[in-house]
Amino acid sequence: MKKVYLALLAVFLNMFLFSCTKEDVADTEMLYHTVATEGDDGNPPPPPPPPPPPGE
């Protein structure tokens, strides 16, 4: 009888994992959508040249 109670308890507790999800998957995916902000139109510009060494 103890095994029956444990099985029912496991099923009952697992119901909480699925019963509260009312959001659409597409809405959740929009939260993690990556937007590129640099280099969309081509290659980014090269870095500036290093400063000359002191004393020259």
Backbone bond lengths (Angstrom), bond angles and torsions (degrees), N, CA, C in turn:
res aa  C-N    CA-C-N  psi(-1)  N-CA   C-N-CA  omega(-1)  CA-C   N-CA-C  phi
1 M - - - 1.455 - - 1.530 110.90 -
2 K 1.329 116.18 -30.81 1.446 120.12 -179.62 1.534 110.93 -64.40
3 K 1.336 116.93 -35.77 1.460 120.94 179.13 1.521 111.26 -67.25
4 V 1.331 116.87 -34.51 1.467 120.64 178.32 1.522 109.68 -65.52
5 Y 1.329 116.75 -43.26 1.469 120.06 178.61 1.530 110.87 -63.91
6 L 1.313 117.43 -40.49 1.464 120.13 178.87 1.526 111.28 -66.00
7 A 1.313 117.74 -39.03 1.460 120.82 178.58 1.527 110.56 -66.48
8 L 1.319 117.35 -43.42 1.471 120.48 178.38 1.526 110.93 -65.00
9 L 1.323 116.74 -39.07 1.455 120.17 178.39 1.532 110.56 -64.55
10 A 1.312 117.13 -40.60 1.456 120.61 178.74 1.527 111.39 -64.11
11 V 1.315 117.08 -42.81 1.472 120.77 178.20 1.519 110.45 -65.42
12 F 1.307 117.34 -42.14 1.462 121.67 -179.49 1.525 111.21 -64.38
13 L 1.329 117.48 -43.12 1.464 119.90 -179.43 1.529 111.63 -71.03
14 N 1.319 118.72 -31.55 1.458 121.05 178.08 1.524 112.04 -70.86
15 M 1.306 118.00 -21.26 1.468 120.64 178.39 1.525 110.45 -64.66
16 F 1.322 118.68 -27.82 1.461 121.07 -179.87 1.525 111.47 -68.67
17 L 1.302 117.83 -24.67 1.457 120.09 -179.25 1.523 112.11 -71.29
18 F 1.316 118.16 -26.97 1.461 121.20 -174.05 1.531 113.67 -114.46
19 S 1.294 118.76 -14.08 1.458 119.62 -172.28 1.523 113.15 -81.18
20 C 1.314 119.15 -19.64 1.460 120.83 -174.25 1.524 113.56 -100.24
21 T 1.298 119.79 8.28 1.457 121.35 -177.31 1.527 109.65 -94.00
22 K 1.320 115.95 104.51 1.460 120.12 177.84 1.521 110.99 -114.21
23 E 1.333 118.53 -5.63 1.458 121.33 -178.57 1.527 110.76 -77.82
24 D 1.292 114.58 148.72 1.458 120.56 176.16 1.530 108.86 -79.07
25 V 1.298 117.20 148.63 1.461 121.09 -179.10 1.526 110.35 -65.10
26 A 1.330 117.80 -34.50 1.461 121.17 -179.91 1.530 110.92 -64.27
27 D 1.329 117.50 -36.20 1.465 120.42 177.52 1.523 110.82 -65.33
28 T 1.309 116.54 -39.46 1.456 120.48 179.72 1.523 110.57 -69.30
29 E 1.324 117.77 -37.38 1.455 121.22 179.57 1.527 111.49 -64.68
30 M 1.319 118.15 -31.95 1.457 120.72 -179.88 1.528 111.71 -66.36
31 L 1.323 118.20 -24.35 1.456 120.57 178.19 1.518 111.44 -67.79
32 Y 1.324 116.82 -30.05 1.454 121.39 -175.33 1.522 112.58 -106.03
33 H 1.325 117.53 16.02 1.458 122.43 -179.37 1.526 108.97 -71.93
34 T 1.323 117.03 123.91 1.460 121.95 -179.04 1.517 109.69 -90.25
35 V 1.315 116.05 130.50 1.449 121.82 179.83 1.525 107.88 -113.08
36 A 1.326 116.32 121.52 1.458 120.44 177.81 1.522 109.21 -76.60
37 T 1.314 117.03 136.92 1.460 120.24 -177.53 1.518 112.54 -116.09
38 E 1.322 117.67 -6.30 1.445 119.58 -175.65 1.524 109.89 -144.13
39 G 1.324 117.15 139.63 1.444 120.56 174.86 1.514 114.52 81.36
40 D 1.327 118.20 16.70 1.462 120.29 179.72 1.525 111.79 -72.20
41 D 1.328 117.32 -32.47 1.460 121.31 -174.58 1.525 112.65 -91.25
42 G 1.280 119.07 -1.71 1.459 121.93 -178.23 1.518 109.48 156.90
43 N 1.303 115.09 -161.57 1.457 119.87 179.11 1.526 110.46 -73.08
44 P 1.311 117.81 142.75 1.474 119.15 177.34 1.528 109.88 -68.94
45 P 1.318 117.28 155.72 1.468 119.36 -178.86 1.533 110.09 -65.93
46 P 1.337 116.42 152.28 1.468 119.12 179.54 1.529 110.82 -68.55
47 P 1.318 118.16 158.58 1.470 120.20 179.37 1.532 109.90 -69.44
48 P 1.320 117.26 156.20 1.460 119.60 179.59 1.532 110.29 -67.26
49 P 1.337 116.58 155.50 1.473 118.78 179.72 1.531 110.20 -66.45
50 P 1.319 117.50 153.76 1.465 119.88 -179.84 1.531 110.34 -70.39
51 P 1.300 117.58 153.41 1.478 119.69 179.79 1.536 109.24 -68.47
52 P 1.334 115.61 153.38 1.463 118.61 179.40 1.541 110.70 -66.65
53 P 1.298 117.51 150.74 1.466 118.99 178.30 1.526 110.95 -66.09
54 P 1.320 116.56 150.66 1.485 118.44 -178.83 1.542 110.90 -66.15
55 G 1.305 115.91 143.69 1.448 121.94 178.30 1.504 113.92 95.81
56 E 1.271 120.11 -0.03 1.472 120.44 178.36 1.490 111.07 -108.86
